[in-house]
Amino acid sequence: MEPPGEKPGEADGLCITPQMLKSRTGEFALESILLLKLQGLGLADLGCLGECLGLEWLDLSGNVLTQLGPLASLRQLTVLNVSNNRLTGLEPLAACENLQSLNAAGNLLATPSQLQCLAGLQGLKHLRLQDPLARLSNPLCASPSYWASVRELLPGLKVIDGERVSGRGSELYQLCRDLDSSLRPSSSPSPRAMEAQPWVEPGYWESWPSRSSSILEEACRQFQDTLQECLDLDCQASDSLAQAEQALGPEGSAPSFVF
């Protein structure tokens, strides 16, 4: 994923001039410019950009820049986007002592040593050297040790290529990377593929005996027992009444009441 080649008419490119900056920002003094968007203009020369001493936010993406010399004087610069250009080095940025975020995806940076100039930037926390969504990268990103090399060279980074590497949330990104690595097919053939193992014990999914019938049977038995007790009590009550009737009535006379 390399930066696009030269288009007709872009061989020389444009140069930044004071008139261009004033017309695009409305500022009369270059030192007063704080934010500047110059993306996709075919710029090849940064010209007087180094005179914008108060500049804090700068977007130079989508141009044909090959060097960043004038940016060395921008000590207040905190956010810089130079993606999709033709840069082979970032050395002038070593003087941008307040730089916090740098997007250099889509350039010609070939080795991690070309990032050594950023090691002294204590405030640099966000670095992007590749952007899969925009199909932008650098040759150094193709190395298997790219990620580890950048982290070792710039241990103060919190976010690399949009993924948090330290602080809150970094564990989640590390887990996703580990998962991606485990899912990639191995380059070395293995003697035998790992067989899938069941994650439950045998018989786990077998149906258990139904218990509803036993519950119903117990309820019926208890009901029958209760009914039998009622019948026994009825018989006892009938016997007691008969005995009382005989005791109260004259011998041989008919009973005076009927149950």
TALIN-V211388 format. One record per helix or strand of 2 or more residues. SS is the DSSP state (alpha for helix, beta for strand). FROM is the first residue (numbers start at 1). TO is the last residue. If there is no record, write none. Layout:
BEGIN
ss={SS:SS}
from={FROM:FROM}
to={TO:TO}
END
This chain:
BEGIN
ss={beta:alpha:alpha:beta:beta:alpha:beta:alpha:beta:alpha:beta:alpha:beta:alpha:alpha:beta:beta:alpha:alpha}
from={14:18:30:35:43:47:57:69:79:91:101:112:126:139:146:159:163:170:212}
to={15:25:32:37:45:51:59:73:81:95:103:118:128:142:153:160:164:183:248}
END
